[in-house]
């Protein structure tokens, strides 16, 4: 797997010289419901290069949750190709898929998914436990990850002793602790007030500036507009791919319908 960095924050890497972190080619995902076939994704194709910060934006039912599950190796395409760092996930066993997910993807969830009785340090160390990292090394790495997100003074605090923004920072530190190839954030601002939302997006920009590859899934156009690149989904298809301030904007027709 290539780990070459992009040419700089906010700049598009040379796609001829760098291997994509994500390559999605004509991906379909279908489900059987009540004897009928439901198409959640219909021929989705795009690439994400190392160091990119990309939003995937769409309304409920657009297919973004299904796509997030595929990108996170929590599901597989019905047909089409998904490669993560050059590895085609389709032919992998469940154990191999789990290993790929553990090694290469850091997850950030809307609901934080922290252990309430565990300290920030122990919450962040969980992915390292699954990797078999020795205890002393886990503590050092977890403390460094918390320091990186501005919580070096909160190592021994539990989630109920923290604000929503601090809990989200713990979740981001947990996602970062193993130096993943891809940071995948699912509605990371959905449970935050506007001030904490701004702080969280500022943190993502800091991580982007440090050349982390970030894919942020959101239903909020205002969040997508803040990302350097946005991919808009509608009815299981890509209907826009470009700068966030353009693709993330609410389509005129939808805005008119809201005021009809």
N, C-alpha and C positions, 0 to 999 in steps of 0.2 A: 504494500500500500504506500503510495506516495504521500509525503507530508510536506511538500514544498509549499511555502507561504504565498499569499497573493502579493501583488505588486504594491499594496498599501491599502489602509483603511478606506472603504468607500470606492475603491477602484476595481474595475473588472480585470481578473487575471487573464493572461494570455491562454485561451482555451486550447491552443495547439500544442502548448508546452507542458501543461499541468493536467494530471489525471483528475477527473471529477470526484468529489466526495460522494455525491449522489447522482445517479443516472437512472431516470425513469423513462422508459420507452414503450409507448402504446399500451399503457397499463389499464387493464379492465379489472373491476372487482364486482362480482355478482353474488347475490344471496338468494336462497330459496325461502320464500315466506308464503305460508298458506297455499302451497301448491303452485305459486307463481315465482318467476325469476325477476328479482329487482336489481337493476344496474345502478350501483353506487358510484362507480367510476367508469368513464367511457372514453378510453383512448387517451389517457393523460401522458404527456411527454414533457420533460424538462431536465436540466442539469444544474447542479449547485457545485461551484468550484471552491477549493480551499480558501478560507478567509472571508467568504461572503456572509452577509447578514440578510436573510430573506424572510419575508412574511408570506404566509399562505392565508389568504383571507376569503371568506365566503359566508353567506347566510346559513342558517340551520337548513340541513338537507342538501347543501351544495356538494357534499362529498369530502369536506376537509377533515372530518374526524376519521373517516375510512382511510384517507390518504396518510394522515398522521400515524395511524396504526401500522400501515405498510412501511412507512419510512423508519418507524421505530422497531421494525422486525417483530412486531406483535401479531402480524397477520401476513398473508402471502397473496400475490395477485392471482386472479382466476386465469388470466393470460396476460402476456406482455412481459417485460423485463424490468427488474429493479436490481441495480448494482449499488452496493455500499462499499466505497473505496475499491472498486474493481471486482468485488465478490458478488456473484449472482446468487441471490438469496433463495431462488426458486427450488434449487435442487438440494438444499441443505436439510439435514435432519433437525428435529426439534432441539436436540442438545447442541448441535453446531450453531443453530440460529440463536439460541440462548447465549452461547459463548461469544458470538459476534456482537450481540446486543450489549453484553456486559463489558466487553473490551472497548467498544468504539462509540457507544452512545451514552450521553449524560442527559437524563430526563428532568425537566422542571414542570411541575403540575400546578394547575389553578388552585387546588385544595391543599397544596404544600406536601401532604402525605408524610408528615413527621410523626415519630413515635412520641406520644405525649409524656411518657415517664422517663424518656432518655434526654440527656443533655445535648446541647448543640453539637458538641464534639463527638458524641456517640452516634448521633443521627448522621453526621457527615461521614463517619467512618464505615457505615454499613456496606457501600459498594466494595470497599477494600476487604471486608470480612469475606465476602463471596469470592474475591480473587485470591484469598489465602495469604494476604499480606500480613507479616508478623505484627503483633500488638504495638510494639514500640514505634515501628515505622508508620503504622496506621495513625497513631496519635500525632506524630510529627507532621505527616501529610495533611491530616484533617485540620490541625491548628493553622497551618499555612493557608489552606483553602478559606478558612473563616477570616483570617487576617486579610486575605485578598479582597473579600467582599465587605470589609469594614467592620467585622464583628470579632476582632481579636480579643476584645474585652468581655465577650459574652460566652466564652467556651463552656462554662459550667452551668449556664442557664437552660431551663426547660422551656418548651414552646409556650406554655401558659404564662410564662414570665416575660414574654416578648410581644412586641407589636406585630401587626400583620406584615408590615414591610420587613421587619427583622426576620420573621418566620420565612418569608419568601427568599431572603438573602441566605438563610441557612439551607433552603432547598437548592438554591443556585450553587452554593459551595459544595453541597453533596454531589451535584451533577458534575462539577468541575474537578473533584478531588482525584479522579483517576486519569486526568488529562485525556479526555475522550476526543475522538476524531470529530464528532458532531455533537453539538448542544441542541437538543430538541425541546422546545418550550411550548406547552399546551395551555393557551389562554392564561399566561402568567400574570396578567394584570386584572383578571376578571373579578377577584375578590378584594381589590385594593381601592382606597379612596384616591382622588385625583392627585393629591400631593405625593402620595406613596407610589402611585403609578408613574409619575414623572421621575422619581428617584430610581425606580426599577428599570425604566427604559434607559436612564443615564448609565446605569450599571451595565446593561447589555451593550451600550455603545462603547464603554471602556473595554469590555471583553472583545468586542469587534475590533477595536483599535489594537488590541494585543494579538490579532490575527486568529482568533477563534472562529470556527465555522458555526453559524447559528441559524436555525430554522425556527421561526416563531409562528404558531398557528393561532389565528384570532378571527372573531366575527366582527371586530370593531374596525371600521375604516380609519378612524382617527389614530389607531395604533399602527396599522399598515402604512399609513402615510409617513410615519416617522422612520420607516426602514428604508435603507438604500434601494432595495428591490422588493417588489411584491408580485406574487402570483395569485390572480383572482380565479376562484372556482365558481361555477354555476352549473347546476344540473349534472354534476359529475365530469365536467369538461373544463379545461383551461380557457378562459375567455379574456385574459389579460396577463401580460408579463412585462414588467418594465420598472422604472423608478417608482418608489412607493407613493410619492406625492401625486403621481398620475394614476397608477393602477389602484391605489388604495382608496381614492376618492369615490364617494357614493355616486353611482351612475345617475345622470340627469333624469332618466325615465323613472327610476325608483323614487327619487326625491319628489317628483311631480305626483306620483301615485300616492305617496304618503300624505300629500296635502290636498288630494282630490276630494 
